[in-house]
Amino acid sequence: MFPSTSPETGRDPWADGARPGQPRPPRGVAPHGRSVVPTQDGGPAPDPAYEPDGGAEPGRRRERGGGRATRRGRDRGPEATAGGEAEDAGRDDEVEPTPVRRPLSVAIAGFAGLLSIGLIFGAQTAGPGAARVPFAVVVFGVQVLFVLAWTMAIRPPALPVVAGVSILVAGAADMAAVMPQVAALAPLGYVAAAGFVAGVIGQLVRPHDRARVTDSLGSTLLIMVGVVSFGTLIVLSRIPVGTQAIFVSLAATGVALVVARLADAVMPWPRLAPQVARGAAGVVLGAMVGTLTSAIIGIYLVGFTPTSGAVVGLVAAGTAVLADLAVGYAEAGRQMAGEPPTMWVARHMQGPLGGFALAAPVAYAISVLFLN
């Protein structure tokens, strides 16, 4: 025997796998303590519930899982399952388009036209000193409409507090635009910042609104900035060509919004989104007709040319129709999120008011940068 050869080489293995010094298990009992059913030849038969790699419990779990899969396959079958999943996916992808209500589009167009006429005629009453107060009163009335419509549509936490603070901010912004000796936008910015801080503090005071204050920061800031932006029209009326610039920009804005809404009533195509009852043709046509209107007005106004009038009108009309369209998308998003619908009148006044609120500071900026 070589030294590398095992001493067990050449010997018969121990019966039943037992080694010396180890007791043999009794007949009918498996080595791990499980019962063994003897076969006809006297040998043990494996337990059907016994799983060598993990015991009976994992085996039972695998058996139950397989049973569920077998039942699903037996009930529906692979082809039926695949067809049903494809049908459900197709059903989810298909979104029923929101119907376009033509009388409503016409009514919104009329409201935008009246808003434009009121602001244009109010600007013509503005003059030096105390003569600016009538225009400030007109602007304040539009600001109150903006606050009511946007707070009812967005519904931030502590809505009465935010609405009250916004109205106070509107009055303070108008005073900040009328009273200083030199026309500037800095006082309006201070008022907007103070109003935002006051609105947030009003929401933090109420315990049940404190949890939503983080989500409402954007909406509160949007309302405050929108309210203050109307005050830029008063500041614009105090610069040399400001009254003419207000006429050109607000005329282009009003015409653009009216044409866009009337086009939606006649031809709301192509739909930009199924959930938004607006058409791309109305948005483009409104911006074009508003620009054309401002170019024609520029022929007859002192300090303007058709080119300068078209530039001012293009910027004002484009921003107004896009703001109006963005309001429609925001409303559709709130409805898809499951939020209850807001007041009907406020919901549909929100678009034109938002368009004029954005067009006012844009008209000021383009007038200061391009006309002076």
DRENVEX-89394 format. One record per residue (C-alpha): residue number from 1; chain; x, y, z. Coordinates in nm, 2 decimals. Example, Ala and Ser with C-alpha at 12.3 -4.5 7.8 and 13.67 -1.06 7.14 Angstrom:
<recs>
{nr = 1	kette = A	X = 1.23	Y = -0.45	Z = 0.78}
{nr = 2	kette = A	X = 1.37	Y = -0.11	Z = 0.71}
</recs>
This chain:
<recs>
{nr = 1	kette = A	X = 0.00	Y = 0.00	Z = 0.00}
{nr = 2	kette = A	X = 0.14	Y = 0.34	Z = -0.10}
{nr = 3	kette = A	X = 0.14	Y = 0.61	Z = 0.16}
{nr = 4	kette = A	X = -0.09	Y = 0.83	Z = -0.05}
{nr = 5	kette = A	X = -0.36	Y = 0.57	Z = -0.07}
{nr = 6	kette = A	X = -0.65	Y = 0.61	Z = 0.17}
{nr = 7	kette = A	X = -0.69	Y = 0.34	Z = 0.43}
{nr = 8	kette = A	X = -1.05	Y = 0.30	Z = 0.32}
{nr = 9	kette = A	X = -0.95	Y = 0.20	Z = -0.04}
{nr = 10	kette = A	X = -1.07	Y = -0.14	Z = -0.14}
{nr = 11	kette = A	X = -1.32	Y = -0.18	Z = 0.15}
{nr = 12	kette = A	X = -1.69	Y = -0.21	Z = 0.12}
{nr = 13	kette = A	X = -1.90	Y = 0.09	Z = 0.22}
{nr = 14	kette = A	X = -2.09	Y = 0.07	Z = 0.55}
{nr = 15	kette = A	X = -2.44	Y = -0.05	Z = 0.52}
{nr = 16	kette = A	X = -2.71	Y = 0.21	Z = 0.52}
{nr = 17	kette = A	X = -2.44	Y = 0.48	Z = 0.50}
{nr = 18	kette = A	X = -2.36	Y = 0.44	Z = 0.88}
{nr = 19	kette = A	X = -2.01	Y = 0.48	Z = 1.00}
{nr = 20	kette = A	X = -1.85	Y = 0.33	Z = 1.31}
{nr = 21	kette = A	X = -1.95	Y = 0.50	Z = 1.63}
{nr = 22	kette = A	X = -2.28	Y = 0.63	Z = 1.49}
{nr = 23	kette = A	X = -2.61	Y = 0.47	Z = 1.57}
{nr = 24	kette = A	X = -2.82	Y = 0.34	Z = 1.29}
{nr = 25	kette = A	X = -3.17	Y = 0.49	Z = 1.25}
{nr = 26	kette = A	X = -3.45	Y = 0.25	Z = 1.32}
{nr = 27	kette = A	X = -3.62	Y = 0.09	Z = 1.03}
{nr = 28	kette = A	X = -3.89	Y = 0.31	Z = 0.88}
{nr = 29	kette = A	X = -3.74	Y = 0.64	Z = 1.00}
{nr = 30	kette = A	X = -3.53	Y = 0.86	Z = 0.77}
{nr = 31	kette = A	X = -3.20	Y = 1.00	Z = 0.88}
{nr = 32	kette = A	X = -3.35	Y = 1.34	Z = 0.94}
{nr = 33	kette = A	X = -3.64	Y = 1.22	Z = 1.15}
{nr = 34	kette = A	X = -3.90	Y = 1.19	Z = 0.88}
{nr = 35	kette = A	X = -4.11	Y = 0.89	Z = 0.84}
{nr = 36	kette = A	X = -4.03	Y = 0.65	Z = 0.55}
{nr = 37	kette = A	X = -4.28	Y = 0.42	Z = 0.39}
{nr = 38	kette = A	X = -4.13	Y = 0.09	Z = 0.31}
{nr = 39	kette = A	X = -4.16	Y = -0.04	Z = -0.05}
{nr = 40	kette = A	X = -4.24	Y = -0.39	Z = -0.16}
{nr = 41	kette = A	X = -3.88	Y = -0.49	Z = -0.16}
{nr = 42	kette = A	X = -3.83	Y = -0.37	Z = 0.20}
{nr = 43	kette = A	X = -3.64	Y = -0.05	Z = 0.11}
{nr = 44	kette = A	X = -3.75	Y = 0.29	Z = 0.22}
{nr = 45	kette = A	X = -3.94	Y = 0.51	Z = -0.02}
{nr = 46	kette = A	X = -3.89	Y = 0.88	Z = -0.03}
{nr = 47	kette = A	X = -4.14	Y = 1.10	Z = 0.14}
{nr = 48	kette = A	X = -4.33	Y = 1.30	Z = -0.13}
{nr = 49	kette = A	X = -4.35	Y = 1.60	Z = 0.10}
{nr = 50	kette = A	X = -3.98	Y = 1.59	Z = 0.17}
{nr = 51	kette = A	X = -3.76	Y = 1.84	Z = -0.02}
{nr = 52	kette = A	X = -3.38	Y = 1.78	Z = 0.02}
{nr = 53	kette = A	X = -3.29	Y = 2.14	Z = -0.04}
{nr = 54	kette = A	X = -3.50	Y = 2.32	Z = 0.20}
{nr = 55	kette = A	X = -3.76	Y = 2.11	Z = 0.38}
{nr = 56	kette = A	X = -4.13	Y = 2.07	Z = 0.33}
{nr = 57	kette = A	X = -4.23	Y = 2.43	Z = 0.37}
{nr = 58	kette = A	X = -4.04	Y = 2.57	Z = 0.07}
{nr = 59	kette = A	X = -4.18	Y = 2.28	Z = -0.13}
{nr = 60	kette = A	X = -4.53	Y = 2.36	Z = -0.03}
{nr = 61	kette = A	X = -4.49	Y = 2.72	Z = -0.11}
{nr = 62	kette = A	X = -4.36	Y = 2.64	Z = -0.46}
{nr = 63	kette = A	X = -4.65	Y = 2.40	Z = -0.51}
{nr = 64	kette = A	X = -4.90	Y = 2.67	Z = -0.41}
{nr = 65	kette = A	X = -4.74	Y = 2.93	Z = -0.64}
{nr = 66	kette = A	X = -4.74	Y = 2.69	Z = -0.93}
{nr = 67	kette = A	X = -5.10	Y = 2.61	Z = -0.86}
{nr = 68	kette = A	X = -5.20	Y = 2.97	Z = -0.90}
{nr = 69	kette = A	X = -5.01	Y = 3.00	Z = -1.22}
{nr = 70	kette = A	X = -5.17	Y = 2.68	Z = -1.35}
{nr = 71	kette = A	X = -5.51	Y = 2.81	Z = -1.26}
{nr = 72	kette = A	X = -5.45	Y = 3.14	Z = -1.44}
{nr = 73	kette = A	X = -5.32	Y = 2.96	Z = -1.75}
{nr = 74	kette = A	X = -5.61	Y = 2.71	Z = -1.74}
{nr = 75	kette = A	X = -5.88	Y = 2.98	Z = -1.70}
{nr = 76	kette = A	X = -5.75	Y = 3.23	Z = -1.96}
{nr = 77	kette = A	X = -5.47	Y = 3.07	Z = -2.15}
{nr = 78	kette = A	X = -5.16	Y = 3.25	Z = -2.28}
{nr = 79	kette = A	X = -5.33	Y = 3.39	Z = -2.59}
{nr = 80	kette = A	X = -5.62	Y = 3.52	Z = -2.40}
{nr = 81	kette = A	X = -5.40	Y = 3.67	Z = -2.14}
{nr = 82	kette = A	X = -5.18	Y = 3.85	Z = -2.39}
{nr = 83	kette = A	X = -5.48	Y = 3.97	Z = -2.59}
{nr = 84	kette = A	X = -5.65	Y = 4.10	Z = -2.27}
{nr = 85	kette = A	X = -5.34	Y = 4.29	Z = -2.16}
{nr = 86	kette = A	X = -5.30	Y = 4.45	Z = -2.50}
{nr = 87	kette = A	X = -5.67	Y = 4.54	Z = -2.50}
{nr = 88	kette = A	X = -5.64	Y = 4.70	Z = -2.15}
{nr = 89	kette = A	X = -5.33	Y = 4.89	Z = -2.26}
{nr = 90	kette = A	X = -5.50	Y = 5.02	Z = -2.56}
{nr = 91	kette = A	X = -5.80	Y = 5.12	Z = -2.35}
{nr = 92	kette = A	X = -5.57	Y = 5.32	Z = -2.12}
{nr = 93	kette = A	X = -5.39	Y = 5.50	Z = -2.40}
{nr = 94	kette = A	X = -5.71	Y = 5.62	Z = -2.56}
{nr = 95	kette = A	X = -5.82	Y = 5.94	Z = -2.39}
{nr = 96	kette = A	X = -6.16	Y = 6.09	Z = -2.48}
{nr = 97	kette = A	X = -6.10	Y = 6.45	Z = -2.60}
{nr = 98	kette = A	X = -6.27	Y = 6.72	Z = -2.40}
{nr = 99	kette = A	X = -6.56	Y = 6.87	Z = -2.60}
{nr = 100	kette = A	X = -6.53	Y = 7.23	Z = -2.72}
{nr = 101	kette = A	X = -6.82	Y = 7.44	Z = -2.61}
{nr = 102	kette = A	X = -6.86	Y = 7.71	Z = -2.87}
{nr = 103	kette = A	X = -7.09	Y = 7.95	Z = -2.67}
{nr = 104	kette = A	X = -6.84	Y = 7.94	Z = -2.39}
{nr = 105	kette = A	X = -6.55	Y = 8.03	Z = -2.62}
{nr = 106	kette = A	X = -6.75	Y = 8.32	Z = -2.76}
{nr = 107	kette = A	X = -6.83	Y = 8.44	Z = -2.40}
{nr = 108	kette = A	X = -6.46	Y = 8.43	Z = -2.30}
{nr = 109	kette = A	X = -6.37	Y = 8.62	Z = -2.62}
{nr = 110	kette = A	X = -6.63	Y = 8.89	Z = -2.53}
{nr = 111	kette = A	X = -6.48	Y = 8.92	Z = -2.18}
{nr = 112	kette = A	X = -6.13	Y = 8.96	Z = -2.31}
{nr = 113	kette = A	X = -6.25	Y = 9.23	Z = -2.55}
{nr = 114	kette = A	X = -6.43	Y = 9.42	Z = -2.27}
{nr = 115	kette = A	X = -6.12	Y = 9.39	Z = -2.05}
{nr = 116	kette = A	X = -5.90	Y = 9.53	Z = -2.32}
{nr = 117	kette = A	X = -6.14	Y = 9.82	Z = -2.39}
{nr = 118	kette = A	X = -6.16	Y = 9.91	Z = -2.02}
{nr = 119	kette = A	X = -5.79	Y = 9.92	Z = -1.97}
{nr = 120	kette = A	X = -5.72	Y = 10.12	Z = -2.30}
{nr = 121	kette = A	X = -5.98	Y = 10.39	Z = -2.21}
{nr = 122	kette = A	X = -5.86	Y = 10.40	Z = -1.86}
{nr = 123	kette = A	X = -5.51	Y = 10.47	Z = -1.98}
{nr = 124	kette = A	X = -5.63	Y = 10.76	Z = -2.18}
{nr = 125	kette = A	X = -5.75	Y = 10.93	Z = -1.86}
{nr = 126	kette = A	X = -5.40	Y = 10.92	Z = -1.71}
{nr = 127	kette = A	X = -5.21	Y = 11.24	Z = -1.67}
{nr = 128	kette = A	X = -4.96	Y = 11.41	Z = -1.44}
{nr = 129	kette = A	X = -5.00	Y = 11.42	Z = -1.07}
{nr = 130	kette = A	X = -5.35	Y = 11.34	Z = -0.93}
{nr = 131	kette = A	X = -5.48	Y = 11.27	Z = -1.28}
{nr = 132	kette = A	X = -5.33	Y = 10.92	Z = -1.26}
{nr = 133	kette = A	X = -5.58	Y = 10.82	Z = -0.99}
{nr = 134	kette = A	X = -5.87	Y = 10.74	Z = -1.23}
{nr = 135	kette = A	X = -5.64	Y = 10.50	Z = -1.42}
{nr = 136	kette = A	X = -5.52	Y = 10.35	Z = -1.09}
{nr = 137	kette = A	X = -5.89	Y = 10.28	Z = -0.99}
{nr = 138	kette = A	X = -5.95	Y = 10.10	Z = -1.32}
{nr = 139	kette = A	X = -5.64	Y = 9.89	Z = -1.27}
{nr = 140	kette = A	X = -5.74	Y = 9.81	Z = -0.91}
{nr = 141	kette = A	X = -6.08	Y = 9.68	Z = -1.04}
{nr = 142	kette = A	X = -5.90	Y = 9.45	Z = -1.28}
{nr = 143	kette = A	X = -5.66	Y = 9.34	Z = -1.00}
{nr = 144	kette = A	X = -5.96	Y = 9.25	Z = -0.78}
{nr = 145	kette = A	X = -6.10	Y = 9.03	Z = -1.06}
{nr = 146	kette = A	X = -5.76	Y = 8.87	Z = -1.10}
{nr = 147	kette = A	X = -5.74	Y = 8.79	Z = -0.73}
{nr = 148	kette = A	X = -6.09	Y = 8.64	Z = -0.71}
{nr = 149	kette = A	X = -6.05	Y = 8.43	Z = -1.03}
{nr = 150	kette = A	X = -5.70	Y = 8.30	Z = -0.95}
{nr = 151	kette = A	X = -5.75	Y = 8.22	Z = -0.59}
{nr = 152	kette = A	X = -6.08	Y = 8.04	Z = -0.66}
{nr = 153	kette = A	X = -5.91	Y = 7.84	Z = -0.94}
{nr = 154	kette = A	X = -5.58	Y = 7.75	Z = -0.77}
{nr = 155	kette = A	X = -5.73	Y = 7.74	Z = -0.42}
{nr = 156	kette = A	X = -5.41	Y = 7.77	Z = -0.21}
{nr = 157	kette = A	X = -5.42	Y = 7.68	Z = 0.16}
{nr = 158	kette = A	X = -5.58	Y = 7.96	Z = 0.38}
{nr = 159	kette = A	X = -5.76	Y = 8.09	Z = 0.08}
{nr = 160	kette = A	X = -5.93	Y = 8.38	Z = 0.26}
{nr = 161	kette = A	X = -5.60	Y = 8.49	Z = 0.40}
{nr = 162	kette = A	X = -5.42	Y = 8.48	Z = 0.06}
{nr = 163	kette = A	X = -5.71	Y = 8.66	Z = -0.11}
{nr = 164	kette = A	X = -5.72	Y = 8.93	Z = 0.15}
{nr = 165	kette = A	X = -5.34	Y = 8.98	Z = 0.14}
{nr = 166	kette = A	X = -5.35	Y = 8.99	Z = -0.24}
{nr = 167	kette = A	X = -5.61	Y = 9.27	Z = -0.24}
{nr = 168	kette = A	X = -5.40	Y = 9.47	Z = 0.00}
{nr = 169	kette = A	X = -5.10	Y = 9.41	Z = -0.21}
{nr = 170	kette = A	X = -5.29	Y = 9.54	Z = -0.52}
{nr = 171	kette = A	X = -5.38	Y = 9.86	Z = -0.35}
{nr = 172	kette = A	X = -5.02	Y = 9.91	Z = -0.22}
{nr = 173	kette = A	X = -4.88	Y = 9.84	Z = -0.57}
{nr = 174	kette = A	X = -5.10	Y = 10.10	Z = -0.72}
{nr = 175	kette = A	X = -5.00	Y = 10.36	Z = -0.46}
{nr = 176	kette = A	X = -4.64	Y = 10.27	Z = -0.52}
{nr = 177	kette = A	X = -4.68	Y = 10.33	Z = -0.89}
{nr = 178	kette = A	X = -4.86	Y = 10.66	Z = -0.85}
{nr = 179	kette = A	X = -4.70	Y = 10.84	Z = -0.55}
{nr = 180	kette = A	X = -4.32	Y = 10.84	Z = -0.62}
{nr = 181	kette = A	X = -4.18	Y = 11.14	Z = -0.80}
{nr = 182	kette = A	X = -3.98	Y = 10.92	Z = -1.04}
{nr = 183	kette = A	X = -4.15	Y = 10.63	Z = -1.22}
{nr = 184	kette = A	X = -3.97	Y = 10.30	Z = -1.13}
{nr = 185	kette = A	X = -4.05	Y = 9.93	Z = -1.09}
{nr = 186	kette = A	X = -3.85	Y = 9.89	Z = -0.77}
{nr = 187	kette = A	X = -4.13	Y = 9.98	Z = -0.53}
{nr = 188	kette = A	X = -4.36	Y = 9.73	Z = -0.70}
{nr = 189	kette = A	X = -4.10	Y = 9.46	Z = -0.64}
{nr = 190	kette = A	X = -4.08	Y = 9.54	Z = -0.27}
{nr = 191	kette = A	X = -4.46	Y = 9.53	Z = -0.24}
{nr = 192	kette = A	X = -4.47	Y = 9.19	Z = -0.42}
{nr = 193	kette = A	X = -4.20	Y = 9.04	Z = -0.19}
{nr = 194	kette = A	X = -4.38	Y = 9.17	Z = 0.13}
{nr = 195	kette = A	X = -4.71	Y = 9.03	Z = 0.01}
{nr = 196	kette = A	X = -4.56	Y = 8.69	Z = -0.06}
{nr = 197	kette = A	X = -4.41	Y = 8.68	Z = 0.29}
{nr = 198	kette = A	X = -4.74	Y = 8.78	Z = 0.45}
{nr = 199	kette = A	X = -4.93	Y = 8.52	Z = 0.25}
{nr = 200	kette = A	X = -4.69	Y = 8.24	Z = 0.35}
{nr = 201	kette = A	X = -4.70	Y = 8.35	Z = 0.72}
{nr = 202	kette = A	X = -5.08	Y = 8.35	Z = 0.70}
{nr = 203	kette = A	X = -5.07	Y = 7.99	Z = 0.58}
{nr = 204	kette = A	X = -4.83	Y = 7.89	Z = 0.85}
{nr = 205	kette = A	X = -5.04	Y = 8.03	Z = 1.13}
{nr = 206	kette = A	X = -5.33	Y = 7.79	Z = 1.06}
{nr = 207	kette = A	X = -5.23	Y = 7.43	Z = 1.17}
{nr = 208	kette = A	X = -5.44	Y = 7.24	Z = 0.92}
{nr = 209	kette = A	X = -5.29	Y = 7.45	Z = 0.63}
{nr = 210	kette = A	X = -4.93	Y = 7.42	Z = 0.75}
{nr = 211	kette = A	X = -4.88	Y = 7.07	Z = 0.59}
{nr = 212	kette = A	X = -4.96	Y = 7.21	Z = 0.24}
{nr = 213	kette = A	X = -4.76	Y = 7.53	Z = 0.27}
{nr = 214	kette = A	X = -4.47	Y = 7.39	Z = 0.07}
{nr = 215	kette = A	X = -4.69	Y = 7.29	Z = -0.22}
{nr = 216	kette = A	X = -4.86	Y = 7.63	Z = -0.22}
{nr = 217	kette = A	X = -4.55	Y = 7.85	Z = -0.23}
{nr = 218	kette = A	X = -4.56	Y = 7.86	Z = -0.61}
{nr = 219	kette = A	X = -4.93	Y = 7.94	Z = -0.63}
{nr = 220	kette = A	X = -4.90	Y = 8.21	Z = -0.37}
{nr = 221	kette = A	X = -4.60	Y = 8.37	Z = -0.55}
{nr = 222	kette = A	X = -4.79	Y = 8.35	Z = -0.88}
{nr = 223	kette = A	X = -5.09	Y = 8.53	Z = -0.74}
{nr = 224	kette = A	X = -4.88	Y = 8.81	Z = -0.59}
{nr = 225	kette = A	X = -4.67	Y = 8.86	Z = -0.90}
{nr = 226	kette = A	X = -4.98	Y = 8.87	Z = -1.12}
{nr = 227	kette = A	X = -5.15	Y = 9.13	Z = -0.90}
{nr = 228	kette = A	X = -4.84	Y = 9.35	Z = -0.89}
{nr = 229	kette = A	X = -4.78	Y = 9.32	Z = -1.27}
{nr = 230	kette = A	X = -5.09	Y = 9.52	Z = -1.35}
{nr = 231	kette = A	X = -4.93	Y = 9.81	Z = -1.16}
{nr = 232	kette = A	X = -4.67	Y = 9.83	Z = -1.43}
{nr = 233	kette = A	X = -4.93	Y = 9.98	Z = -1.66}
{nr = 234	kette = A	X = -4.95	Y = 10.28	Z = -1.43}
{nr = 235	kette = A	X = -4.57	Y = 10.31	Z = -1.43}
{nr = 236	kette = A	X = -4.57	Y = 10.28	Z = -1.81}
{nr = 237	kette = A	X = -4.83	Y = 10.57	Z = -1.84}
{nr = 238	kette = A	X = -4.57	Y = 10.80	Z = -1.67}
{nr = 239	kette = A	X = -4.30	Y = 10.77	Z = -1.93}
{nr = 240	kette = A	X = -4.30	Y = 10.98	Z = -2.25}
{nr = 241	kette = A	X = -4.45	Y = 10.73	Z = -2.50}
{nr = 242	kette = A	X = -4.62	Y = 10.52	Z = -2.23}
{nr = 243	kette = A	X = -4.98	Y = 10.59	Z = -2.31}
{nr = 244	kette = A	X = -4.93	Y = 10.52	Z = -2.68}
{nr = 245	kette = A	X = -4.74	Y = 10.20	Z = -2.58}
{nr = 246	kette = A	X = -5.03	Y = 10.09	Z = -2.36}
{nr = 247	kette = A	X = -5.27	Y = 10.15	Z = -2.65}
{nr = 248	kette = A	X = -5.07	Y = 9.94	Z = -2.89}
{nr = 249	kette = A	X = -4.98	Y = 9.66	Z = -2.66}
{nr = 250	kette = A	X = -5.33	Y = 9.62	Z = -2.50}
{nr = 251	kette = A	X = -5.50	Y = 9.65	Z = -2.84}
{nr = 252	kette = A	X = -5.28	Y = 9.37	Z = -2.97}
{nr = 253	kette = A	X = -5.34	Y = 9.16	Z = -2.66}
{nr = 254	kette = A	X = -5.72	Y = 9.20	Z = -2.67}
{nr = 255	kette = A	X = -5.75	Y = 9.13	Z = -3.04}
{nr = 256	kette = A	X = -5.52	Y = 8.82	Z = -3.01}
{nr = 257	kette = A	X = -5.73	Y = 8.68	Z = -2.72}
{nr = 258	kette = A	X = -6.06	Y = 8.75	Z = -2.89}
{nr = 259	kette = A	X = -5.95	Y = 8.60	Z = -3.23}
{nr = 260	kette = A	X = -5.80	Y = 8.29	Z = -3.06}
{nr = 261	kette = A	X = -6.12	Y = 8.22	Z = -2.87}
{nr = 262	kette = A	X = -6.34	Y = 8.28	Z = -3.16}
{nr = 263	kette = A	X = -6.13	Y = 8.05	Z = -3.38}
{nr = 264	kette = A	X = -6.17	Y = 7.78	Z = -3.11}
{nr = 265	kette = A	X = -6.54	Y = 7.82	Z = -3.14}
{nr = 266	kette = A	X = -6.53	Y = 7.79	Z = -3.52}
{nr = 267	kette = A	X = -6.23	Y = 7.56	Z = -3.59}
{nr = 268	kette = A	X = -6.07	Y = 7.40	Z = -3.28}
{nr = 269	kette = A	X = -5.81	Y = 7.22	Z = -3.49}
{nr = 270	kette = A	X = -5.55	Y = 7.07	Z = -3.46}
{nr = 271	kette = A	X = -5.60	Y = 6.98	Z = -3.09}
{nr = 272	kette = A	X = -5.29	Y = 7.05	Z = -2.89}
{nr = 273	kette = A	X = -5.40	Y = 6.80	Z = -2.62}
{nr = 274	kette = A	X = -5.71	Y = 6.59	Z = -2.58}
{nr = 275	kette = A	X = -5.78	Y = 6.72	Z = -2.23}
{nr = 276	kette = A	X = -5.75	Y = 7.09	Z = -2.34}
{nr = 277	kette = A	X = -6.03	Y = 7.23	Z = -2.55}
{nr = 278	kette = A	X = -5.81	Y = 7.46	Z = -2.75}
{nr = 279	kette = A	X = -5.68	Y = 7.44	Z = -3.11}
{nr = 280	kette = A	X = -5.34	Y = 7.54	Z = -3.25}
{nr = 281	kette = A	X = -5.50	Y = 7.74	Z = -3.53}
{nr = 282	kette = A	X = -5.66	Y = 7.98	Z = -3.29}
{nr = 283	kette = A	X = -5.34	Y = 8.04	Z = -3.10}
{nr = 284	kette = A	X = -5.14	Y = 8.11	Z = -3.41}
{nr = 285	kette = A	X = -5.41	Y = 8.31	Z = -3.58}
{nr = 286	kette = A	X = -5.47	Y = 8.52	Z = -3.27}
{nr = 287	kette = A	X = -5.10	Y = 8.62	Z = -3.24}
{nr = 288	kette = A	X = -5.08	Y = 8.70	Z = -3.61}
{nr = 289	kette = A	X = -5.40	Y = 8.92	Z = -3.61}
{nr = 290	kette = A	X = -5.29	Y = 9.09	Z = -3.29}
{nr = 291	kette = A	X = -4.95	Y = 9.18	Z = -3.45}
{nr = 292	kette = A	X = -5.12	Y = 9.31	Z = -3.76}
{nr = 293	kette = A	X = -5.35	Y = 9.53	Z = -3.55}
{nr = 294	kette = A	X = -5.06	Y = 9.68	Z = -3.37}
{nr = 295	kette = A	X = -4.88	Y = 9.75	Z = -3.69}
{nr = 296	kette = A	X = -5.18	Y = 9.93	Z = -3.83}
{nr = 297	kette = A	X = -5.23	Y = 10.13	Z = -3.51}
{nr = 298	kette = A	X = -4.86	Y = 10.23	Z = -3.53}
{nr = 299	kette = A	X = -4.92	Y = 10.42	Z = -3.85}
{nr = 300	kette = A	X = -5.15	Y = 10.67	Z = -3.68}
{nr = 301	kette = A	X = -4.98	Y = 10.72	Z = -3.34}
{nr = 302	kette = A	X = -4.71	Y = 10.97	Z = -3.27}
{nr = 303	kette = A	X = -4.38	Y = 10.81	Z = -3.17}
{nr = 304	kette = A	X = -4.46	Y = 10.48	Z = -3.35}
{nr = 305	kette = A	X = -4.40	Y = 10.34	Z = -3.69}
{nr = 306	kette = A	X = -4.56	Y = 10.03	Z = -3.84}
{nr = 307	kette = A	X = -4.24	Y = 9.84	Z = -3.76}
{nr = 308	kette = A	X = -4.22	Y = 9.95	Z = -3.39}
{nr = 309	kette = A	X = -4.59	Y = 9.89	Z = -3.35}
{nr = 310	kette = A	X = -4.56	Y = 9.54	Z = -3.49}
{nr = 311	kette = A	X = -4.27	Y = 9.46	Z = -3.26}
{nr = 312	kette = A	X = -4.46	Y = 9.57	Z = -2.95}
{nr = 313	kette = A	X = -4.78	Y = 9.40	Z = -3.06}
{nr = 314	kette = A	X = -4.60	Y = 9.07	Z = -3.15}
{nr = 315	kette = A	X = -4.44	Y = 9.04	Z = -2.81}
{nr = 316	kette = A	X = -4.76	Y = 9.14	Z = -2.62}
{nr = 317	kette = A	X = -5.00	Y = 8.93	Z = -2.82}
{nr = 318	kette = A	X = -4.77	Y = 8.63	Z = -2.83}
{nr = 319	kette = A	X = -4.72	Y = 8.62	Z = -2.45}
{nr = 320	kette = A	X = -5.09	Y = 8.68	Z = -2.39}
{nr = 321	kette = A	X = -5.21	Y = 8.39	Z = -2.60}
{nr = 322	kette = A	X = -4.95	Y = 8.16	Z = -2.46}
{nr = 323	kette = A	X = -5.05	Y = 8.25	Z = -2.10}
{nr = 324	kette = A	X = -5.41	Y = 8.19	Z = -2.18}
{nr = 325	kette = A	X = -5.32	Y = 7.85	Z = -2.33}
{nr = 326	kette = A	X = -5.10	Y = 7.76	Z = -2.02}
{nr = 327	kette = A	X = -5.40	Y = 7.83	Z = -1.80}
{nr = 328	kette = A	X = -5.60	Y = 7.57	Z = -1.99}
{nr = 329	kette = A	X = -5.32	Y = 7.32	Z = -1.94}
{nr = 330	kette = A	X = -5.31	Y = 7.39	Z = -1.57}
{nr = 331	kette = A	X = -5.68	Y = 7.34	Z = -1.53}
{nr = 332	kette = A	X = -5.67	Y = 7.01	Z = -1.72}
{nr = 333	kette = A	X = -5.38	Y = 6.90	Z = -1.50}
{nr = 334	kette = A	X = -5.59	Y = 6.97	Z = -1.18}
{nr = 335	kette = A	X = -5.88	Y = 6.78	Z = -1.32}
{nr = 336	kette = A	X = -5.66	Y = 6.48	Z = -1.41}
{nr = 337	kette = A	X = -5.52	Y = 6.49	Z = -1.06}
{nr = 338	kette = A	X = -5.87	Y = 6.44	Z = -0.92}
{nr = 339	kette = A	X = -5.92	Y = 6.78	Z = -0.77}
{nr = 340	kette = A	X = -6.28	Y = 6.90	Z = -0.76}
{nr = 341	kette = A	X = -6.37	Y = 7.16	Z = -1.01}
{nr = 342	kette = A	X = -6.37	Y = 7.52	Z = -0.91}
{nr = 343	kette = A	X = -6.63	Y = 7.79	Z = -0.96}
{nr = 344	kette = A	X = -6.74	Y = 7.80	Z = -1.32}
{nr = 345	kette = A	X = -6.70	Y = 8.18	Z = -1.37}
{nr = 346	kette = A	X = -6.36	Y = 8.20	Z = -1.20}
{nr = 347	kette = A	X = -6.23	Y = 7.91	Z = -1.40}
{nr = 348	kette = A	X = -6.30	Y = 8.07	Z = -1.74}
{nr = 349	kette = A	X = -6.21	Y = 8.43	Z = -1.64}
{nr = 350	kette = A	X = -5.86	Y = 8.30	Z = -1.54}
{nr = 351	kette = A	X = -5.72	Y = 8.27	Z = -1.89}
{nr = 352	kette = A	X = -5.78	Y = 8.63	Z = -2.02}
{nr = 353	kette = A	X = -5.68	Y = 8.78	Z = -1.69}
{nr = 354	kette = A	X = -5.36	Y = 8.58	Z = -1.69}
{nr = 355	kette = A	X = -5.29	Y = 8.69	Z = -2.05}
{nr = 356	kette = A	X = -5.32	Y = 9.06	Z = -1.96}
{nr = 357	kette = A	X = -5.12	Y = 9.02	Z = -1.64}
{nr = 358	kette = A	X = -4.83	Y = 8.88	Z = -1.83}
{nr = 359	kette = A	X = -4.86	Y = 9.12	Z = -2.12}
{nr = 360	kette = A	X = -4.84	Y = 9.43	Z = -1.90}
{nr = 361	kette = A	X = -4.48	Y = 9.39	Z = -1.77}
{nr = 362	kette = A	X = -4.37	Y = 9.26	Z = -2.12}
{nr = 363	kette = A	X = -4.52	Y = 9.58	Z = -2.28}
{nr = 364	kette = A	X = -4.33	Y = 9.79	Z = -2.02}
{nr = 365	kette = A	X = -4.00	Y = 9.61	Z = -2.09}
{nr = 366	kette = A	X = -4.03	Y = 9.63	Z = -2.47}
{nr = 367	kette = A	X = -4.13	Y = 9.99	Z = -2.46}
{nr = 368	kette = A	X = -3.84	Y = 10.09	Z = -2.24}
{nr = 369	kette = A	X = -3.58	Y = 9.89	Z = -2.42}
{nr = 370	kette = A	X = -3.70	Y = 9.94	Z = -2.78}
{nr = 371	kette = A	X = -3.88	Y = 10.27	Z = -2.80}
{nr = 372	kette = A	X = -3.66	Y = 10.49	Z = -2.58}
</recs>
